[in-house]
């Protein structure tokens, strides 16, 4: 990322939107006093996004003094974008469909942050633009009180940010998926019993096949 004074302009463009159907405000002055900036990749046509947005609004309201969120839209027209963005209390990047420059900028951003689906919430250090969290969506989904929302925000703030070039997205995501899978199984003993039963059955079949093979060799 560029120097602290310019990384936001480099990433989002010269202006960001505060509400639909406006020309926007200078990006360079839109993040004053914030400690973290979250990129919210979302779209009006995405059902999981529409379910997550109200939850994210609650999180934002609890942390907005030190947190800014920027909506990175995958909508394709003014009406879809405007109707959806109107429900959000944070900023938005000028959408990709509006001009080729924004389209190229958003494609570059999605590639840089390895965005493979939406909704995705990427958290950056507001001062440097350095990477903090690859996908904060799951964590935000788990908190349900202002106290826990603030605790989550502070946990992000305590993380050591790293330049994007040093960020590892795949390992963190894979580890998260593995942890989810293990947690899911651990909470459902019937799955463990089923696996144990299948393993025992498999071993018995292998033992039977081994005995039959020895018997055949003896007859020969």
Backbone as JSON, one array per atom type, in Angstrom:
{
  "sequence": "XXXXXXXXXXXXXXXXXXXXXXXXXXXXXXXXXXXXXXXXXXXXXXXXXXXXXXXXXXXXXXXXXXXXXXXXXXXXXXXXXXXXXXXXXXXXXXXXXXXXXXXXXXXXXXXXXXXXXXXXXXXXXXXXXXXXXXXXXXXXXXXXXXXXXXXXXXXXXXXXXXXXXXXXXXXXXXXXXXXXXXXXXXXXXXXXXXXXXXXXXXXXXXXXXXXXXXXXXXXX",
  "N": [[0.83, -1.19, 0.0], [0.27, 2.39, -0.35], [1.65, 5.45, 1.04], [0.37, 6.53, 4.31], [-1.3, 8.8, 3.93], [-2.38, 8.54, 1.42], [-3.27, 5.96, 0.73], [-5.97, 5.24, 0.83], [-7.16, 6.72, -1.23], [-5.83, 5.64, -3.4], [-6.81, 3.05, -3.31], [-9.68, 3.22, -3.33], [-10.32, 5.23, -5.11], [-10.67, 8.73, -6.15], [-12.97, 9.74, -4.92], [-15.51, 8.84, -2.51], [-18.74, 7.49, -1.71], [-21.34, 8.83, 0.34], [-24.02, 8.55, 0.41], [-26.67, 7.34, -1.78], [-27.01, 8.43, -5.23], [-25.4, 10.75, -5.32], [-22.52, 12.9, -5.83], [-20.39, 12.27, -4.31], [-17.75, 12.4, -1.78], [-14.45, 13.76, -1.06], [-12.1, 11.19, -0.95], [-9.77, 11.28, 0.55], [-10.37, 12.7, 2.85], [-12.28, 11.3, 4.19], [-11.96, 9.44, 6.19], [-11.19, 10.27, 8.68], [-10.01, 10.02, 12.02], [-10.59, 7.34, 12.28], [-9.74, 3.95, 13.16], [-9.77, 1.42, 12.12], [-10.56, 0.08, 8.91], [-13.09, -1.45, 7.15], [-13.7, -3.51, 4.4], [-16.55, -4.11, 2.66], [-17.67, -6.48, 0.74], [-20.35, -7.0, -1.27], [-23.8, -7.39, -2.43], [-27.0, -6.45, -3.75], [-28.49, -8.48, -4.89], [-27.79, -10.78, -3.66], [-28.73, -13.24, -1.51], [-27.48, -14.23, 1.01], [-25.98, -11.96, 1.61], [-27.93, -10.02, 2.07], [-29.03, -11.01, 4.37], [-26.91, -10.79, 6.1], [-26.23, -8.06, 6.21], [-27.95, -6.45, 8.03], [-26.99, -7.44, 10.47], [-24.35, -6.67, 10.36], [-24.72, -3.92, 10.4], [-25.58, -3.5, 13.05], [-23.2, -4.17, 14.33], [-21.51, -2.19, 13.33], [-22.7, 0.14, 14.36], [-22.06, -0.11, 17.02], [-19.36, 0.31, 17.01], [-18.62, 2.49, 15.5], [-17.27, 4.89, 16.04], [-14.6, 4.43, 15.8], [-14.35, 2.83, 13.64], [-14.64, 2.42, 10.14], [-16.68, 1.44, 7.46], [-16.63, 0.32, 4.11], [-18.68, -0.09, 1.45], [-18.38, -2.35, -1.1], [-19.63, -2.78, -4.03], [-21.3, -5.3, -5.95], [-23.39, -4.86, -7.57], [-25.28, -4.06, -10.56], [-26.57, -1.9, -11.66], [-27.98, 1.43, -11.25], [-30.39, 1.56, -9.75], [-30.56, -0.9, -8.29], [-28.17, -0.79, -6.84], [-28.5, 1.69, -5.48], [-30.89, 1.39, -3.94], [-30.13, -0.61, -2.17], [-27.77, 0.38, -0.95], [-28.84, 2.58, 0.33], [-29.81, 1.64, 2.71], [-27.68, 1.37, 4.32], [-25.42, 2.55, 6.83], [-22.84, 3.45, 6.33], [-19.93, 4.18, 4.24], [-19.55, 4.04, 0.61], [-17.8, 2.62, -2.1], [-17.48, 4.06, -5.33], [-19.44, 2.41, -7.65], [-18.45, -0.37, -9.77], [-19.78, -0.55, -12.24], [-20.18, 2.0, -13.11], [-18.08, 3.36, -14.43], [-15.2, 2.73, -16.53], [-12.75, 3.05, -15.23], [-13.32, 2.72, -12.49], [-14.26, 0.15, -12.62], [-11.95, -1.28, -13.34], [-10.42, -0.73, -11.1], [-11.9, -1.96, -9.05], [-11.81, -4.63, -9.85], [-9.08, -5.13, -9.6], [-8.84, -4.81, -6.85], [-10.47, -6.93, -5.87], [-8.99, -9.08, -6.78], [-6.57, -8.69, -5.43], [-7.3, -9.1, -2.76], [-8.15, -11.67, -2.84], [-10.87, -12.35, -3.3], [-13.47, -14.56, -3.36], [-16.13, -14.96, -3.14], [-19.29, -13.61, -2.02], [-21.21, -12.59, 0.89], [-18.25, -10.81, 1.92], [-15.96, -9.7, 4.35], [-13.33, -7.69, 4.73], [-10.73, -6.59, 6.78], [-8.83, -3.7, 7.42], [-5.95, -1.81, 8.51], [-6.5, 1.48, 9.43], [-4.68, 3.57, 9.27], [-2.44, 2.75, 7.8], [-3.35, 1.06, 5.81], [-2.72, -1.56, 5.85], [-3.12, -5.13, 6.04], [-5.44, -6.79, 8.21], [-7.58, -8.63, 8.97], [-8.83, -11.35, 7.12], [-11.46, -12.31, 6.53], [-13.94, -11.04, 8.16], [-16.56, -11.65, 8.49], [-17.61, -14.1, 9.59], [-16.86, -13.88, 12.28], [-18.25, -11.57, 13.07], [-20.82, -12.5, 12.84], [-21.05, -14.04, 15.1], [-21.27, -12.47, 17.35], [-23.47, -10.83, 19.62], [-24.16, -8.79, 21.31], [-23.61, -5.38, 22.34], [-21.4, -5.2, 23.95], [-19.92, -7.54, 23.35], [-19.49, -7.04, 20.67], [-17.83, -4.79, 20.73], [-15.68, -5.97, 22.02], [-14.81, -7.76, 20.08], [-14.06, -5.96, 18.07], [-11.91, -4.69, 19.39], [-10.2, -6.85, 19.6], [-9.47, -7.22, 16.96], [-8.17, -4.81, 16.61], [-5.97, -5.19, 18.19], [-4.45, -6.95, 16.79], [-1.5, -7.58, 14.89], [-0.93, -5.72, 12.11], [-0.21, -6.38, 8.65], [1.67, -5.76, 5.63], [-0.08, -5.97, 2.52], [1.18, -7.57, 0.67], [2.41, -9.45, 2.22], [0.42, -10.81, 3.43], [-1.44, -13.74, 4.22], [-3.92, -15.42, 2.81], [-5.17, -17.88, 2.06], [-4.27, -19.92, 3.9], [-5.33, -19.06, 6.32], [-8.06, -19.14, 5.79], [-8.41, -21.85, 5.19], [-7.69, -23.04, 7.6], [-9.71, -22.03, 9.18], [-11.97, -23.25, 8.07], [-11.4, -25.93, 8.6], [-11.42, -25.91, 11.38], [-14.11, -25.27, 11.82], [-15.33, -27.56, 10.77], [-14.38, -29.57, 12.52], [-15.45, -28.63, 14.92], [-18.16, -28.8, 14.36], [-18.54, -31.59, 14.1], [-17.74, -32.41, 16.65], [-19.77, -31.46, 18.24], [-21.78, -33.16, 17.65], [-22.2, -36.15, 18.55], [-23.23, -38.43, 17.32], [-22.17, -38.52, 14.77], [-19.51, -39.16, 15.23], [-19.8, -41.74, 16.29], [-20.89, -43.0, 14.08], [-18.79, -42.85, 12.24], [-16.89, -44.38, 13.61], [-18.19, -46.87, 13.59], [-18.22, -47.41, 10.81], [-15.48, -47.56, 10.28], [-14.74, -49.81, 11.83], [-16.25, -51.76, 10.51], [-15.07, -51.7, 8.0], [-12.47, -52.58, 8.63], [-13.01, -55.18, 9.48], [-13.91, -56.31, 7.09], [-11.59, -56.13, 5.58], [-9.98, -57.87, 7.05], [-11.33, -60.29, 6.66], [-11.04, -60.59, 3.88], [-8.29, -60.9, 3.82], [-7.95, -63.36, 5.12], [-9.27, -65.08, 3.32], [-7.61, -64.8, 1.1], [-5.24, -65.97, 2.05], [-6.16, -68.58, 2.42], [-6.72, -69.34, -0.21], [-4.14, -69.27, -1.32], [-2.99, -71.34, 0.13], [-4.36, -73.57, -0.81], [-3.46, -73.62, -3.41]],
  "CA": [[0.0, 0.0, 0.0], [0.99, 3.64, -0.4], [1.79, 6.15, 2.32], [-0.91, 6.65, 5.02], [-2.15, 9.88, 3.45], [-2.91, 8.32, 0.08], [-3.65, 4.58, 0.4], [-7.41, 5.14, 0.61], [-7.43, 7.24, -2.57], [-5.31, 4.65, -4.35], [-7.65, 1.86, -3.29], [-11.09, 3.48, -3.63], [-10.51, 6.29, -6.09], [-10.64, 10.08, -5.56], [-14.16, 10.02, -4.12], [-16.36, 7.76, -2.01], [-20.12, 7.94, -1.55], [-21.95, 8.79, 1.66], [-25.39, 8.13, 0.16], [-26.9, 7.15, -3.21], [-27.36, 9.56, -6.11], [-24.59, 11.93, -5.03], [-21.23, 12.86, -6.53], [-19.4, 11.76, -3.38], [-16.87, 13.3, -1.02], [-13.05, 13.37, -1.25], [-11.68, 10.01, -0.19], [-8.67, 11.62, 1.46], [-10.87, 13.29, 4.1], [-13.47, 10.54, 4.62], [-11.65, 8.42, 7.19], [-10.56, 10.92, 9.83], [-10.29, 9.5, 13.36], [-10.87, 5.9, 12.28], [-8.59, 3.09, 13.43], [-9.88, 0.28, 11.21], [-11.44, 0.23, 7.75], [-13.53, -2.76, 6.68], [-14.23, -3.55, 3.03], [-17.71, -5.0, 2.65], [-18.0, -6.95, -0.61], [-21.73, -7.41, -1.14], [-24.67, -7.01, -3.54], [-28.42, -6.53, -3.42], [-29.08, -9.71, -5.43], [-27.19, -11.9, -2.93], [-29.49, -13.51, -0.28], [-26.67, -14.21, 2.24], [-25.59, -10.58, 1.89], [-29.09, -9.31, 2.62], [-29.2, -11.47, 5.75], [-25.78, -10.35, 6.92], [-26.14, -6.6, 6.31], [-28.49, -5.93, 9.3], [-26.09, -7.84, 11.56], [-23.18, -5.8, 10.24], [-25.14, -2.59, 10.83], [-25.51, -3.51, 14.52], [-21.78, -4.16, 14.7], [-20.98, -0.86, 12.99], [-23.23, 1.14, 15.3], [-21.36, -0.27, 18.3], [-17.92, 0.58, 16.86], [-18.44, 3.46, 14.42], [-16.37, 5.99, 16.38], [-13.23, 4.06, 15.41], [-14.43, 1.92, 12.5], [-15.39, 2.79, 8.95], [-16.93, 0.35, 6.51], [-16.84, 0.76, 2.74], [-19.45, -1.04, 0.65], [-17.84, -2.63, -2.43], [-20.84, -3.38, -4.6], [-21.32, -6.09, -7.18], [-24.62, -4.55, -8.29], [-25.01, -3.76, -11.97], [-27.32, -0.73, -12.11], [-28.2, 2.46, -10.24], [-31.5, 1.27, -8.85], [-30.19, -1.98, -7.37], [-27.14, -0.28, -5.93], [-29.03, 2.77, -4.65], [-31.86, 0.88, -2.96], [-29.41, -1.4, -1.17], [-26.86, 1.26, -0.22], [-29.63, 3.51, 1.14], [-30.07, 1.01, 4.0], [-26.4, 1.24, 5.02], [-24.98, 3.81, 7.47], [-21.42, 3.68, 6.08], [-19.54, 4.68, 2.93], [-19.51, 3.09, -0.5], [-16.94, 2.9, -3.24], [-18.24, 4.27, -6.55], [-19.55, 1.06, -8.2], [-17.68, -0.71, -10.97], [-20.55, -0.39, -13.47], [-20.31, 3.42, -13.46], [-17.08, 3.74, -15.43], [-14.15, 1.72, -16.74], [-11.7, 3.22, -14.24], [-13.76, 2.08, -11.25], [-14.33, -1.28, -12.91], [-10.58, -1.81, -13.26], [-9.97, -0.6, -9.7], [-12.57, -2.96, -8.24], [-11.27, -5.93, -10.24], [-7.76, -5.22, -8.99], [-9.05, -4.99, -5.42], [-10.97, -8.29, -5.63], [-7.87, -9.99, -7.02], [-5.58, -8.49, -4.37], [-7.8, -9.66, -1.51], [-8.55, -13.05, -3.12], [-12.32, -12.44, -3.07], [-14.03, -15.67, -4.12], [-17.58, -14.99, -2.95], [-19.85, -12.57, -1.16], [-20.54, -11.43, 1.47], [-16.93, -10.92, 2.51], [-15.59, -8.51, 5.11], [-11.88, -7.62, 4.9], [-10.43, -5.5, 7.71], [-7.52, -3.09, 7.2], [-5.52, -0.75, 9.41], [-6.91, 2.74, 8.81], [-3.54, 4.47, 9.09], [-1.48, 2.27, 6.8], [-3.96, 0.23, 4.77], [-2.21, -2.92, 5.97], [-4.1, -6.2, 6.25], [-5.67, -7.23, 9.59], [-8.4, -9.84, 8.98], [-9.25, -11.7, 5.76], [-12.92, -12.35, 6.42], [-14.52, -10.81, 9.47], [-17.99, -11.96, 8.5], [-17.94, -15.17, 10.54], [-16.72, -13.37, 13.65], [-19.35, -10.64, 13.33], [-22.03, -13.31, 12.98], [-21.06, -14.72, 16.38], [-21.46, -11.54, 18.47], [-24.88, -10.44, 19.67], [-24.36, -7.68, 22.24], [-22.65, -4.3, 22.1], [-20.17, -5.52, 24.68], [-19.16, -8.53, 22.58], [-19.09, -6.39, 19.42], [-16.66, -3.98, 21.05], [-14.58, -6.89, 22.32], [-14.32, -8.25, 18.79], [-13.35, -4.85, 17.44], [-10.64, -4.5, 20.09], [-9.33, -7.98, 19.26], [-8.91, -6.88, 15.64], [-7.26, -3.69, 16.79], [-4.75, -5.67, 18.85], [-3.69, -7.77, 15.86], [-0.42, -6.91, 14.16], [-1.26, -5.63, 10.69], [0.92, -6.68, 7.76], [1.44, -5.31, 4.26], [-0.88, -6.92, 1.75], [2.08, -8.51, -0.01], [2.81, -10.48, 3.18], [-0.78, -11.43, 3.99], [-1.73, -15.11, 3.78], [-5.37, -15.58, 2.85], [-5.58, -19.28, 1.93], [-4.01, -20.7, 5.11], [-6.27, -18.67, 7.37], [-9.39, -19.62, 5.43], [-8.42, -23.3, 5.31], [-7.71, -23.36, 9.01], [-11.04, -21.72, 9.68], [-12.9, -24.28, 7.62], [-11.08, -27.16, 9.33], [-11.91, -25.74, 12.76], [-15.57, -25.36, 11.77], [-15.7, -28.95, 10.56], [-14.12, -30.3, 13.76], [-16.42, -28.18, 15.91], [-19.47, -29.35, 13.97], [-18.55, -33.02, 14.44], [-17.62, -32.56, 18.1], [-21.06, -31.17, 18.85], [-22.74, -34.17, 17.21], [-21.57, -37.45, 18.83], [-23.7, -39.48, 16.42], [-21.26, -38.6, 13.63], [-18.32, -39.89, 15.68], [-20.18, -43.16, 16.38], [-21.07, -43.51, 12.72], [-17.46, -43.04, 11.66], [-16.29, -45.52, 14.31], [-18.84, -48.07, 13.07], [-17.76, -47.65, 9.44], [-14.07, -47.99, 10.34], [-14.74, -51.19, 12.3], [-16.78, -52.62, 9.44], [-14.05, -51.75, 6.95], [-11.37, -53.41, 9.1], [-13.48, -56.57, 9.46], [-13.93, -56.75, 5.7], [-10.2, -56.32, 5.17], [-9.49, -59.09, 7.7], [-11.96, -61.41, 5.96], [-10.38, -60.73, 2.58], [-6.95, -61.41, 4.05], [-8.07, -64.8, 5.42], [-9.63, -65.75, 2.08], [-6.44, -64.83, 0.25], [-4.32, -66.98, 2.61], [-6.75, -69.88, 2.15], [-6.54, -69.61, -1.64], [-2.74, -69.57, -1.54], [-2.7, -72.66, 0.71], [-4.89, -74.6, -1.72], [-2.57, -73.71, -4.55]],
  "C": [[0.88, 1.26, 0.0], [1.11, 4.24, 0.99], [0.42, 6.36, 2.96], [-1.85, 7.69, 4.44], [-2.86, 9.55, 2.14], [-3.43, 6.91, -0.2], [-5.14, 4.47, 0.12], [-7.79, 5.63, -0.78], [-6.97, 6.26, -3.63], [-6.25, 3.45, -4.44], [-9.06, 2.13, -3.8], [-11.33, 4.45, -4.78], [-10.6, 7.64, -5.39], [-11.84, 10.43, -4.7], [-14.83, 8.74, -3.66], [-17.74, 8.35, -1.77], [-20.58, 7.84, -0.1], [-23.42, 8.4, 1.58], [-25.61, 8.02, -1.34], [-27.19, 8.48, -3.93], [-26.66, 10.86, -5.73], [-23.27, 11.8, -5.78], [-20.11, 12.39, -5.61], [-18.6, 12.84, -2.68], [-15.43, 12.86, -1.25], [-12.65, 12.2, -0.36], [-10.65, 10.37, 0.88], [-9.14, 12.18, 2.8], [-12.02, 12.49, 4.71], [-13.22, 9.59, 5.78], [-10.99, 9.0, 8.44], [-10.99, 10.31, 11.16], [-10.57, 8.02, 13.42], [-9.59, 5.1, 12.51], [-8.58, 1.86, 12.52], [-10.83, 0.64, 10.08], [-11.78, -1.17, 7.26], [-14.12, -2.64, 5.28], [-15.34, -4.58, 2.99], [-18.09, -5.31, 1.22], [-19.39, -7.59, -0.55], [-22.52, -6.98, -2.37], [-26.12, -7.22, -3.15], [-29.06, -7.84, -3.85], [-28.63, -10.96, -4.67], [-27.95, -12.15, -1.62], [-28.64, -13.56, 0.99], [-26.22, -12.8, 2.62], [-26.73, -9.83, 2.57], [-29.38, -9.76, 4.05], [-28.11, -10.93, 6.66], [-25.75, -8.84, 7.16], [-26.75, -6.05, 7.6], [-27.61, -6.27, 10.5], [-24.85, -6.95, 11.56], [-23.52, -4.37, 10.67], [-25.09, -2.48, 12.36], [-24.07, -3.42, 15.0], [-21.18, -2.77, 14.46], [-21.44, 0.19, 13.99], [-22.52, 1.08, 16.65], [-19.9, 0.2, 18.23], [-17.61, 1.76, 15.95], [-17.52, 4.63, 14.76], [-14.95, 5.71, 15.9], [-13.19, 3.16, 14.18], [-15.18, 2.59, 11.35], [-15.53, 1.57, 8.06], [-17.16, 0.96, 5.14], [-17.51, -0.37, 1.96], [-18.82, -1.15, -0.74], [-18.9, -3.44, -3.16], [-20.57, -4.2, -5.86], [-22.63, -5.9, -7.94], [-24.28, -4.02, -9.68], [-25.79, -2.56, -12.5], [-27.62, 0.19, -10.93], [-29.29, 2.09, -9.24], [-31.15, 0.2, -7.83], [-29.17, -1.5, -6.34], [-27.74, 0.74, -4.95], [-29.98, 2.29, -3.58], [-31.17, 0.12, -1.84], [-28.52, -0.5, -0.3], [-27.62, 2.23, 0.7], [-29.9, 2.95, 2.54], [-28.81, 0.95, 4.88], [-25.95, 2.57, 5.61], [-23.52, 4.16, 7.21], [-21.18, 4.19, 4.66], [-19.67, 3.61, 1.85], [-18.48, 3.56, -1.52], [-17.85, 3.14, -4.45], [-18.26, 2.94, -7.31], [-18.83, 0.86, -9.53], [-18.45, -0.44, -12.26], [-20.58, 1.05, -13.96], [-19.29, 3.89, -14.49], [-15.96, 2.7, -15.46], [-13.04, 1.84, -15.7], [-12.06, 2.54, -12.93], [-13.86, 0.56, -11.43], [-12.95, -1.92, -12.76], [-10.07, -1.78, -11.81], [-10.61, -1.69, -8.83], [-12.08, -4.37, -8.57], [-9.9, -6.16, -9.6], [-7.87, -5.48, -7.5], [-9.49, -6.43, -5.1], [-9.86, -9.31, -5.82], [-6.86, -9.91, -5.88], [-6.0, -9.15, -3.06], [-8.37, -11.07, -1.67], [-10.04, -13.27, -2.83], [-12.9, -13.52, -3.98], [-15.55, -15.77, -3.98], [-18.01, -13.85, -2.06], [-20.96, -13.17, -0.3], [-19.17, -11.75, 2.03], [-16.59, -9.6, 3.19], [-14.09, -8.56, 5.39], [-11.55, -6.41, 5.74], [-8.99, -5.03, 7.51], [-7.22, -2.07, 8.3], [-5.8, 0.59, 8.74], [-5.74, 3.67, 8.51], [-2.66, 4.05, 7.92], [-2.12, 1.55, 5.62], [-3.48, -1.21, 4.81], [-3.32, -3.89, 6.38], [-4.19, -6.58, 7.73], [-6.41, -8.56, 9.61], [-8.92, -10.1, 7.56], [-10.76, -11.71, 5.59], [-13.53, -12.25, 7.81], [-15.98, -11.2, 9.57], [-18.36, -12.99, 9.56], [-17.88, -14.68, 11.98], [-17.86, -12.44, 14.01], [-20.65, -11.39, 13.55], [-22.16, -13.9, 14.39], [-21.33, -13.78, 17.56], [-22.87, -10.96, 18.44], [-25.18, -9.32, 20.66], [-23.33, -6.61, 21.93], [-21.32, -4.57, 22.79], [-19.31, -6.5, 23.89], [-18.71, -7.96, 21.24], [-17.84, -5.54, 19.64], [-15.45, -4.86, 21.34], [-13.97, -7.44, 21.03], [-13.52, -7.17, 18.08], [-11.97, -4.66, 18.07], [-9.67, -5.66, 19.8], [-8.71, -7.78, 17.88], [-7.86, -5.78, 15.77], [-5.94, -4.13, 17.39], [-3.89, -6.53, 17.93], [-2.59, -6.94, 15.18], [-0.77, -6.9, 12.68], [0.0, -5.88, 9.86], [0.63, -6.12, 6.38], [0.71, -6.39, 3.47], [-0.02, -7.97, 1.08], [2.51, -9.66, 0.9], [1.62, -11.23, 3.78], [-0.99, -12.81, 3.39], [-3.23, -15.33, 3.93], [-5.78, -17.05, 2.9], [-5.44, -20.07, 3.2], [-5.02, -20.37, 6.2], [-7.65, -19.22, 7.07], [-9.49, -21.13, 5.6], [-8.49, -23.72, 6.77], [-9.08, -23.11, 9.62], [-12.06, -22.78, 9.31], [-12.68, -25.59, 8.37], [-11.61, -27.07, 10.75], [-13.43, -25.86, 12.82], [-16.02, -26.82, 11.64], [-15.52, -29.77, 11.83], [-15.12, -29.93, 14.84], [-17.8, -28.77, 15.63], [-19.58, -30.81, 14.38], [-18.55, -33.22, 15.95], [-18.95, -32.33, 18.81], [-22.12, -32.21, 18.5], [-22.13, -35.56, 17.35], [-22.02, -38.55, 17.87], [-22.8, -39.63, 15.2], [-20.01, -39.39, 14.0], [-18.62, -41.39, 15.76], [-20.33, -43.78, 15.0], [-19.73, -43.77, 12.05], [-16.77, -44.24, 12.29], [-16.86, -46.84, 13.78], [-18.33, -48.41, 11.67], [-16.32, -48.13, 9.4], [-13.98, -49.44, 10.79], [-15.21, -52.15, 11.22], [-15.76, -52.79, 8.32], [-12.91, -52.68, 7.36], [-11.75, -54.89, 9.12], [-13.47, -57.12, 8.04], [-12.52, -57.01, 5.19], [-9.63, -57.6, 5.78], [-10.05, -60.32, 7.02], [-11.3, -61.66, 4.62], [-8.98, -61.31, 2.73], [-6.97, -62.91, 4.33], [-8.38, -65.59, 4.15], [-8.43, -65.86, 1.15], [-5.45, -65.89, 0.72], [-4.82, -68.37, 2.31], [-6.56, -70.28, 0.7], [-5.11, -69.99, -1.94], [-2.37, -70.94, -1.0], [-3.17, -73.76, -0.21], [-4.03, -74.73, -2.94], [-1.32, -74.46, -4.2]]
}
